[in-house]
Amino acid sequence: MKKNKITFTIDGFNIETEEGTTILEAALENGIYIPNLCYSPQLKPYGACRLCLVENDDGRLVTSCETIAQEGMNIKSESEAVNKVRRLVAELLIANHEMDCLTCAKNNECKLQEIASYLGIQRDDLGSLRCSTIDLERDESNPFFDRDLKKCILCGICVRTCSEMLGVNAVDFGFRGCNTKITTFADRPIMESACVSCGECVVRCPVGALVSKNSPKPSREVKSTCPYCGVGCSIYLGVRGNEITGVRADPDNKVNKGNLCVKGRFGYKFINHPDRLTSPLIKRNGKFEEVSWDEALDFIAQNLEKYKGDNFAAISSARCTNEDNYALQKFTRVVMGTNNVDNCARSCHAPSVAGLARSMGSGAMSNSIDEIPDADCLFIIGTNATASYPVIGMRMIEAAKKGKKLIVADPREIQLSKYADVFLKHNPGTDVALLMGMMRVIIDEGLYDSSFVDERTENFDEFKKSLEEFDLDSVEEITGVNKEEIREAARLYASTKPASILYSLGITEHSHGTDNVFALSNLALLTGNIGKPSTGVNPIRGQNNVQGSCDMGCLPDSYPGYQKVDDPQVYKKFEEMWGCELDKSVGLKMPFVIGASSLGTVKALYIMGENPVLSEPDSSSIIKSLENLDFLIVQDIFMTETARMADVVLPAASYAEKDGTFTNAERRIQRVRKAIEPVGESRADWEITCEIAKKMGTEGFEFKDASSIVDELASVAPIFGGITYSRIEEGGIQWPCIDEKDQGTPILHVEKFATESGKGKFIPLHYRPPAELPDEEYPLLLTTGRSIYHYHTTTMTGAADGLVELYGDDPVEINPEDAAELGLENGDIVKVTSRRGEVKTRVEVTDMSPKGVVFMTFHFGETPTNVLTSPAMDPISNTPEFKVCAVKVEKE
């Protein structure tokens, strides 16, 4: 919404700004310097330092960071009264501050130093002041930053950042008078506090009280995109020589707006890690030998010639660029003659793609990340965003702090549940019953949007009939949620608009995951919360390019841009453009290639940047499948658990060593830029794949660079028709983008849905329980998730020692009542056993998990959690049920 403009003067200069802007903000926008220390653009005005004082028409001194500019106001930023107060405040701060500027990490970046210079303060000016620097021990406990409270000026920026933006409240003001300091609970070291090490306070600290460790100044910076979760934060890589020395957030990017999480800011050490793969390897007599690229490529080409057709399959990577993924799916189809290509979305968001495509015509996030704080109601279900997608978590907390309504549904008491107006703590795997129960209330009480339903949807009557089995008594029994809470949530969501649904793997990783997605789609359609700002059904993607790997056609049923492989018009077009005959049948999905459901038809497998030995369910079956292959190629940056099983291992370049693009959760295609040369002999993934294709005598892989791959993509997939590198240089573009005049699509389904009829489709549903529930032998229910400190199987984050120091294993979290019944205490070593296997780990007693439910992350090979998980699949998407399996826990 555009705001009215006002005009006022500062020091005689006319200033135009928007209504509601503070004097300080208006001054800084117009290049007028007003000294300040406690101001930060993303925090509420505080007025603590008193350095930003200005003089108004009445001759009063007011804090410019708190005072809203008014039409016709006349402000003096320089006057005798202003400078007298400013100078005294600054001199007092300096007198009580360690003056080791030359050796301070903040030298030339310190705002106190800047202010002293601006005011012309000299050392002699401090002679009459009593210096009283408190002798406080430096806190070096955190692996990424140090705290030196002798340099603290009590501006409160760190306290406010931690409270307002993160909702963590790890630090606060403590003690009194001249003993006041920023402290943790019980004044313990920062490592023993609730701090999540995101570094947001460090980058905002105006002085040297908070400084990053071991972060040499870069000689240059290269703009890129974070390689971790699906938020797609824009970053600057600090470069010195051929080494990445640090990461800072892009303050101007629309997605992250200058924010980063602990992984994005500090998890870059994998790039120059000494354990990186640097040469091609061929396994001979059970041992790997280094070989030249020519020998490795010849060896691969000769072997793959024997496995063309359905004996071959490829698994692409959500960690690789769009260009890498495009090349691999094209190789699979054009060179190997099969549609047997899939990616890790099969194990996470395939139900989103299948479910939303059927009901709305597109399986992607319908709205944009920056709309989240403006939704009047957020329905957050099946996602622990503050741990898995921390920057989106910040936007959710921002919404809560603005007074927006939050409905949180989760089996565990996650951080966001503390902000919820309604917290629905439902039994794992009962989402369909919960959501259908809410919709029963909405229809019974006449709260649905009848005009939207009539004009823009179909199949409503059949859907309405399916609600008959979901009376609230039955729903309460199934979900474990009090029916009055269900009724309250339903009324709140239906009556508070705009309302946005945000979800992730807690919805999709079930044997009924697609039904869960259908239920969320039904809810949005029923209330008309779709096709408008700050509404929609929004799956949050877990990995940096899981959206892109699907977009590029790394799916057994779809070419790039979700064009179906068995549609005659589509495959004829691709045959003409690619100059070959293509397979007309849908290929195998990943579970039918490897794992308990493997059909055994695939004899040669090409895995790019994935580690299924740790990431897939029932991993013992995965290992058996890989052992049964005739030929396995693994292309990666480290020797992973999967790579160790390969016949050939190819060294790939990291994201910092190649050009390309990632597509984030909101469909935004953003640039990845080469910052350093590839380590050793490593090469970009797309280059390797194209070299194999050329060795096998196939044309169409002579791409001169990454941008030429995107040019081909635009020519074959209409939804990317307007995407070129030149157009996405700054902030990226959200697809669909059909031509070069199209500015992209921040909101889907505005006028019509992408379905055949143009209408959203209601899907009738029935409740199906999880495939495996606790019993006498296995009395506990295991659900899995992520830690804020790690990413997937720690291939990258495990190479950052600081992240491992913060979180170094996968404990089993257990409710205090269950722990007492089993005689367990914090730190005890236990054996966790399911019907498929067992792992040994330590116990963490916590009331985050409800009684009867235990929780584990799946990051570390030392505790391979997915030995335990169930291969039971959703029948539509074939996504495994990671979120529910029966286990027992026994003390060792």
N, C-alpha and C positions, 0 to 999 in steps of 0.2 A: 504494500500500500504506500503510495507516494505521500510525503508529508509536505505541508506548506512551507514556503521559504520565508525567512525573516532577514532583516538587515540591521546591523548595529556597527559601532565603531570601536576599534582597539587602537589606541595611540594615534587617533586621527584618521586611520585607514578604514574605509568601508568594508565590512565583512558580510557576505551572504552565506547563510547556512540553513539547515533544516530545523523546524520547530523541535524542541526537546533536546537540542545539542547543548552541551555545557560550554562555558567560555573557553576552557582549556582545550577541548576537542576542536572547537572552531578555530582557535589560534593555531594549533598544530596543523590542521588541515590547510591553513593558509600561509604556512611557513613562518609563523611568528613564534619565537621561542619564549616560553614561560618556564622557569625552573620548576621541577617537580621530582619527587622521589617515590611517593606512594601510589602514583597513578599507573594503571595498566588497562589497556583498551577493553580487555575481556572481563574485567572485574568491576564490581559496583564502586562508585566513588566513595572515598574514605575520609579524605581531608585530615590525615594524621600529621603529615610532615610540615605543613604550614608554609612551604616554600613556594607554592603556586598562588599565593595571595596576590590579588589585584585590587585596584581602587575603583569604586563605582561613582556614579553621579553625586551621591550624597557624601562622598569623602570617606565612606566606610571601607574597611579592608575585608574582602570576602575570598573564600577559597574558590579558585576558578575551576577546580575539578568537580566541585559539587554544585556550583551555581549555574542554573540554566540561562542561556542567553535569551534576552527579550528584545522585541522590536524597538528600535530607537535607542537602545542602551548605549551609554558612552563609558568606555572602560579604559583605565590607564594601567598598563602592565609595568610601567616604569614611573616611579615617583619617589620623593624623599621618604615618605612614610612606608611605602612598600619595601624599598631597598634596605631601610633601617632594620625592619623585622626579619627580612630574608637573610641579611648578613649575620645577624645575631644567631638565628636558628642554625645556619650553615656552620658558623664558627663553633658553636656548641657541639654540633655533630662531629666536626673534624677533631676537636679537642679530645673527645671521648672515643676516638677511632684510631686503630693502629695505622701508623703512617709508614708503611713499607711498600709504597706504590711501585717502585722499580721492580720488585720481585713478586708483586701480587699478580695472580692470574687475570684479574680484571683491569690491569693497567691499560689505559687508553680506551677502556670500555666502561669504566666506572662512572655512574651518574653523579656521585658525590664529588669526584674529581672534576667532572665537567662543570658542575655548579660552582666549585671553588674557583675555577679558571674564569667563568663568566662573571663572577662577582669580584674578581681580582684579589682574593684572599691570599695573604702571604703568611709564612710561618711566624714572622714577628708579630702579626696581628693576634696570635693566640696566646701571647705571653701573659696577659692579665687573667686568662681563664684557668681554672683549676682542672687539670686533666685527671680523669678517674676511670681509665680503661680497666674493666673487670678482668681479672686473670682467669680465663675459662679455657679448659682443655679442648683442643681441636677434636672433633668427632670424625674419625676416618673409617667408621664401621661399614658404611655403604660401599659396595664395590664400584659404583659409578660416580659418586660425588662426595665431597667433603663439606663439613659444616664448621665454620670458624666464627663463633659468636662474638669474638673480640672485634670483629669487623661489622657486626650487625647494627643497623640503625633503627630497628624496631618499626620499620615502615608497615609491617603486617602483610606484605604481598604474599609471602609463602603461606601464611595462615589462611588468607582469603582464597588463594588459589586452591589449596587443599580442600577447603570447605565448599566454596561456591562452584568450582568446576568439577572436582573429583568426587565430592561427597565423602571423602575418606576421613578428614579431621585428624590427621596424624600429628599435627603440631598446633600449638596455641600459645597465647601469652601466659606466662606464669610468674609467680612471686610478685613483689611490690616495690614501688619507689625506684631508687637507682639500682636495685637488684632485679628489676624486671628483665626477662629474657624470653626468647622463643623456646618452648620446651615440648617434649613429648610426654605421654602419660607416665607418671612416676619419674620423670626426668631421666629416662633411660636413653641409651644410644639409639640413633635413628633406625638401625637394623632391628631393634627389638620393639619398634612401634608398628602401627598399622600402615606405614608408608608403602606405596606400591612402586616406588622408584621410577616414576614416569618422567621426572626431570622438569615438569612444568614449572615448579617453583624455582629451579636452578636457572632456567633461561629468563625468568622474570626478575630475579634478585638484582637490584640496581648496584650493588657493591660486591665485595669479595667474600661475603658471608657464606655463600653457596657457590661452589665452583666444581666443574667436571674434572674428574681425574684423567690423567694420561691422555689429554686431548690437545696435541700440538696444533698450532695455527696452520690452516691450509694455505697453500700457495694459490689455489684457485678453487672454484666451486662449479659443480655441474648439476643442473636441475633434473630430477628424475621422479619416479613413483615408488613408494614403499613396497617391498616384496613380501609383506606378511599378509594380514587379513584383507577381507573384501572391501574395507572402507576406501582404500586407494588414496592414502594421504600423499600429498605432493611434498617432496623433500629436496634439499640441496645436499649433495655429497661433497664433503671436504676432501680435497685431493692434494697430496704432496708427493712428488715423484710419481711412482706407480703404486701408491698405497692410499687407501681410504682412511682418513684420519678422524672423521666424525660425520655426524648427520645433524642437520637443523631443519626445522619445519618451514614450509613456505607460508608466510603470513597472509599472502594474497590469494591463496587457492580457495575456491568455493567449497571444497569438500571438507578439508580439515582446519582451515582458517588459523593456521599457525600452531595447531595442537599435534602432539604425537604421544604414543604410549611408550612403555619401557622397551619393548622390542624394536619399535621403529626408530627410537632415538639412540639406543645403546646396543642393539643386536646386529651390528654390522661387521663384527670381527671375523665372521666366516669367510668374508670375501678374500682376505689376504692370509687365511689360516694355512699353516705349514702342512696340514694333512690334505689339502686339496688334491684332487686327481690332476696330474699334469701330462700324462702320456697315455696313449691307447694300450690296453692290456689284453692279451689272449691267454686263456687258461690251457696249460699243457701239463698232462700228468698230475692234475690236481693243484697246480701252482700257477699263479699269474706271472707272465713275462711281459716286459715292456717291448713294444714293437713300434715301427714307424706307422704313420697314417696310411701310407699306401698299402702296407701289408695288412693292416686291420681292415681297411675298406675292401680289398680284394678277397680276404677271408670271408667277410660278411656277404659280399655279393655272390660268391661261389656257393655258400651254404643256402642263402635265401632262394636261389634259383630252384631248389628242390622242394620248396614249401609254398609255392604260389597257390592262390585260391584260399579255400576255407581252412587249410592247415596252418595259416598264418593269422596272427592278430597283433594289434598294437595298443598300448596303453599310453595315452598322452598325459600331459602334466598341467595342473592348475598353477604351478609355480613358474612355468615357462611363459614366454611372450605369446601374443596372438600369432605372430609370424612363425614361431616354432611349431605351434599347434596346427596351423594351416598346412605347413609343409608335411607334417607327419600324416595327417588324414589324407592329403593328396597322394602321398607315397603309398599308403595302404590301398587306396582305391585304384590308382593309375598303374603303379608298378606291380603290386602284389595281387590285384584283381579281386579284392574282397571288401566288404563293409564291416569287417571285424575290427572296429576301432572304438574305443571307449575312454572315459577319463574318470577321475575321482569323484565327479558329481554323482556318479552312480551310487557312491557310498554316502552321499550327503543330501544334495538338493534335487536329485532326479524326480522326487515326488512333486516338487514345486514346478518343474518344467512340464511334467505330465499333467498335473492337476490344473494349474492355471491356464495352460494352453487349451485344455478342453472347455473350461468354464468361461475364460475371458479372451482366449486367443493368443496370449503371450505368457510365457512362464517366467518372466523377469519381474524385478521390483517395479511397481507401478509409479512410484513417486520418487522424490529426491531427498537426500540426506539432510540438506539444509532446511527442509520444510518441517522437520521433526519438532523443533521448539515451538512452532506456531500452531500445532494441532491442539485443539481444546481438550481432546481426550486421546491418550495413547493406550492401546491394548497390547501389552507386551507378554507374549506367550511362547514358551519353549526356547527362550534365549537368555543366557546370562551375559548380557551385552557388555557390562563393565569389565568382565574378565576376558571375553572372546573378541570383542570389537570395541576397545575402550573409548575411541573417539566418538563413536555413535552413542556409547554409554554416557559420555559427557553431554551430548545433545539431549538425551533423555532426562538427565539430572537438571539441565538448564530448563527444560520444560516444567519439571516439578517445582523448581525454585521460582518460576514465573507464575505459579498457581494453577497450572494445567492439571487436569485429572489423569491419574494413572491407575489402570487395572493391570495387575501383574498376576499371571498364572504360571506356577512352577511347582514341582514336587518338593523343591528345596528352598530354604529361606535365603535367597540370593540378596546381594546388596540392594538391588532396585526394589525389593519387597518392602524395605524400610520407608520408601517414598510413596508407596501405593495407597490410594484411597480405598481400594478393595484388593485384598490379596487372596487369591484362590489357590490353596495348597492341595492340589488334586493328586490322586494316586497316579504313578507313572503309567502311561499307556491308555488313559481314559479321556483323552482330549475330545474325541468325537462326541461322547456322552455329555461332557461339560458344555461344549459349544452348541450342540443341538438343544440342550436344556435351556441355554440362554435364548436361543431363537424361539423356542416354544413360548417363553415369557414375552418376548417382543411381539409375537403375533397375537397371543392371547390378550395382551393389554393394549393392542392397537398402536404400538409404538413404531411400526415399520413404515417406510416411505412408500406409500401406495402408488403415488404418481410415478416414481422412478421404476418401481416394480412393473407397473402396467406398460410404461413407454419403452423401457430399455432392457427388459429381461424376458426370459421364456422358461417354461417348465415349472412355473411357480406352484400350480395346483398339485402336481405329483410330489414336489418337494414338501409342500405343506402337509400332505397326507403322511409322509414318512416321519413327521414330528410326533405322531400320535403315540409312539412307543416311548417317548422321552418325557414322561411326566416327572415333576421335580422329586417326588419320593424315590422313583427308580434311579434318577440321575444322582441323587445324594448317596444312595447305597453304592452305586458303581464308583463314583469319584471320591467319596469320602469328604466332600465339601458340603457344608450346611446349605440347605436349599434357599434360605434367606439371603445368604451371601451371593448365590448364583443369581437370584432375582435382583439384588442390588447392582451387580455387575451388568446385567442385561439392561436395566433401566438407565444406568449411567452411560453405557456405550451408545445406546439408541437415542438418547436425548441430548447428548453433548456433541455438537458438531462444530468444526470438522473433526472427525475421529480417524485415527490411523492404526492399522494393525501391523505390528512388527514381530517377526518370528524367525526361528532358525532351526537347528538340528533337533531340538527337543520336540518339534512337530514332525519332522521328515524321517528321522531314523527309527522307524517303527514298521512292523509288518502290516500296518494299515496307514502308512505315511501319506499316501495320496488321498485317502479318505479325510485325513486331518486337514490337508490343504483344501480339499473341496469344502469342508466345513467352514473354514475361514473365508473362502470365496463367497459362500452362501451368506455369511454374516454381513460382509461388506455390501453385497448386492441388496440384501433385505433392507438395509438402512440407507442406501444411496450414498454410502461413503466410498465412492470410486469416481475417478475422472475429474477430481477437483483438488486444489492445493491442500496439502497437509492431510490427505485421506489415504485410501488405498490399501492394498494387500502387499506387504513389503518383506519378501524373504531376504534376510541378511546373509550374504555369501561369506563362507568361512575362510576362503583362501584368496590370495591376491588376484588370481585370474581364473577362478573356477567359472565365472560367468563367461569369460572370453574363450575358454577351451570348449565350452558348449557352442558358443556363437560361431566358432570356426569350423564346426562340423565334426568334432571329435566325438561323435555319437553314432551308434550302429544303424540308426534309422534316418539320419539327417545329414545332408550336405551343409556347407556354410550358410548361415542365415536361416536355419531351420526349414530348409526345403527337403521334402521327403524323398528318400532314395527309391521308393517303389512307385513314384508318380511319373508316368510316361513323359509328360511335358518337361518335368524337371530333369530326369536322367538324360533325355535326348539333348537338352540344352547343355548339360555338363559334358556329354560325349563330344559335342561339337566344339565346345570351348577348350576342352582338355585334349582333344584329338585322339580319343581311344574308345574302346568298348568297355562299358562299366557293368559291374554286377547289379542285377535288378532286385535282389532280395535283401531284406533287412539282416544285418550282421548279428553277431553274438555280443551280448552285454557281458561286462566284466565277470560277474559271478559264474557265468557259463564257460568262461575261459579258464579261470583259476578259482580254486576253493572247493568247498564241499559240493557245489552244484556243477562243477566242471564236467563237460560232456566228453572230454578226452580227445576231441577232434583236432584241437590246435596243437601243432608240434613245434612251431617256431614262434617266439614272442619277442617283441621289441618294446621295451619299457623305457620311456623318457621321463626322467625326473620324478619318479614315484617310488615309494618304498612299501609295497603291499605286504611284505613279511611282517611289518609292525602295524600297518594302518588298517588292514582288513580284518573282518571278524573270523573267529575260529581259525586263527593263523596257522595252526598245525596243518590244517587242510590246504592252506595256501602253499606252505612249504612242500607238501607232498606233490601238489600240482606242478610246481616249478621244477622239482626233481624229476618229474616224469616227462618234461619237455626234451625234445631232441636238440634244440638250439635256443639259447637265451641271450639277447643283447640288452645290456643296461647302459644307459647314457645318463650321467649324473655329475655332480661336482665333488662328491665324496664317495668313499667306499662304504656304501650303506649295507645293511643286513641283506637286502635283495641283491645288490651288486656282487656280493661275495658268492652268490649262487650262479653267476652268469658265466657264459662261455667267452664272451667279449665284453669288456668295459670300456666305454668311450668317455674321455674327459670333456665335459661341457663348460662353457663360459658362464659365469654368474651374470645376474642382471646388470651389474655395474660395468661389465666388460663387453656389452653389446647394445645395439640400438633395437628399438622395438616399441611395442605398446602393451599395456594391460587394460582390461575392462573391469571396472569396479562393480560393486553390488547394484548401483543405481544406473547401470548401463553406460557409464561414462568411459569413453576410450581416451586414455592418456598416454603421454610419451614416456618411454624409458630411454635414457641416453647413455651412450658409452662414455665412461669417465676415465677408465684406465685400460691398458692393454690386457688381453686375456693372460692368465697365469700359465706358465709353462707352454705346452702345446695345445691347450684347451681351445675349443672353437664354439661359436654360437650353435645352438641346437639345430636351427634351420639349415645352417651351412653343412653340418654333418649329414643330415637326412638327405639333402640335395646331392651331396657327393656320392652317397650310396646309390641313389637313383641313377646318377650319371654312370657310375661303375657298372650298373646293370643294363646300360644301353638305352635308357628311357629319356625322351626329350620332354621339355616343359618344366625343367627344374634349373634353368639357367638364370636365376634371379641375381641381379647385380648387387642388390643391397636389400635391407629389410623393407624400405619404403616401397620397393617394386612389388613386394608380396601384397602389401595393403592395396596397391593399385589394382592388382589382379582380383583381390577380394571384392573391391568395389564394383568390378565389372561382372562378377558372377552372383553376387548376393544383393538384391535390391535394398534391403534395410541398411546396408553400408555404402550405398551408391555415392553419398556425398563426403565420405571419409577419405582424407588425404593427410599426409604429415604436415603440410603447410597450414591446414585448417585447424589442427589440434595442438599446435605449438604452445599455446598459452595455457588454457584451462581444460582442454579436451571437449568432446562433444558426446551427448547421449543419443544412442540410436533409439528408434529408427531415424536415419538421416538419408533421405532418398537421392538428393542431388546437391550440388555445390551452392545452391541458394538456400537450402534447408539449414536452419540453425540448430537442428536436433530436437529431441522430444523429452523435456523434463518430466512431463506427466502423460501417462498412457490413458487410453479409453475416454478421452475428453468428450468426443461427439458420438463415437460408436466403438464397439468392441471389434477385435480382429478375428472374430468368429465368422463362420460362413454366413450366418444370418445378420451379423452386425450387432447381435444382442448378447448380453451376458446370460449364461445358462445356469439355472439352479440344478444341483445334483442331489437327488434323494439319497439318504444314507441310513445304514443300520450299524449298531455298535458291534464291533468284534474285539474281544479281549486280546492282549498280547499272546504271542505264540507260546511263550514259556513263563509260567508263574511259580512262585515259591511253593514248596511242599514240605513234607516232614524231613526228607533227606537234604534238601537245599532250601532252608527256611527264609533266606534273605533275598531281597531283590537288588541286583547291581545295576546302576545306571552310570554312564560315562560322560565325560566332558573335558574341557580344556582348563589350563592354568593361564593366568594373565602373562606369565613369564616365558611361555614356550609356545612353539608353533608345530603342530602336527607331530612328526616323529623325531623332532629335535635335530634333523640333519643340519639345519642352519643355526638354530638357537643354541644347540648343544656345543657349538664351537665358540660361544661367547662365555668365557669363564664366569663373568659376573652374573649372568642369568642362571647358570648352574648353581652358583653360590646362593642365590636367592631361592631357588626351587630345584633341588637336585635329584628327586626321586618321585615315584608315584605311590603315595601312601593310600591306604584304604580309610576313607572317612566314615565314621560310624556314630550313630546316636548314643548318648550317654546311657540310656536304658538298655539298649542292646549290648553295649560294652559291659555294663554291670552284670547282666545275665550270663555273659560269656567269660567273666572274670578278666576283662581286658582293661589296660590303662594306656595312656599316651605313650607311644614309643615302643610298645610291645611288638615283637615280630610274630606275624601270623601267616598261615597258609590260607589263601582264598581259592576255593575249588568250585568249578562248575562241571556240567556233564561233559565238557570238552577238554578241560585241562586245569592246571593249577599254577599260581604264582605265589612267591613269598615276598612279603613287604611289611612295612611298619604300620602301626595303627595311629590314626589321628581322631581323637574323640571330639565330636562337635555336634551342637544342636542344629546346625545348618541342614543336616540330613534328618528326615523324620524317622521315627521308629520303624524298623523293618526294611529300611532302604539304606544301602551302602553306596558310596560314590568313589570312583577312581578316574584319574586322568590316564592318558594312553601315550605319554611322550617318550618313555625311556625303554631301551632294549633290555635293560637289566630287570625290569618288571613288565614284561610284555602283556599288558592288560587284555589285548585282543586274543590271547589264547583262550580266554574265558567266554568272550561274547558270542552271541548266537548268530548263525548264518540264516535264520528264518528271514524270509523276504516279503516285501510288499508285492502283491501279485501283479500290479500294473507297472511299477517302475523298477522292480527287482532290487530295491534298496534294502540293505540288511537292517535288522533290528538291534542296533547298538545300545539303545536306551533301556532295554529291559532284558534281563536274564536272571535265572535263579542260581544262587551260590550259597555256600556255607563258609564260615570263617572259624578257623581253629587256631588256638595258641600253639606256637612251636615249642 
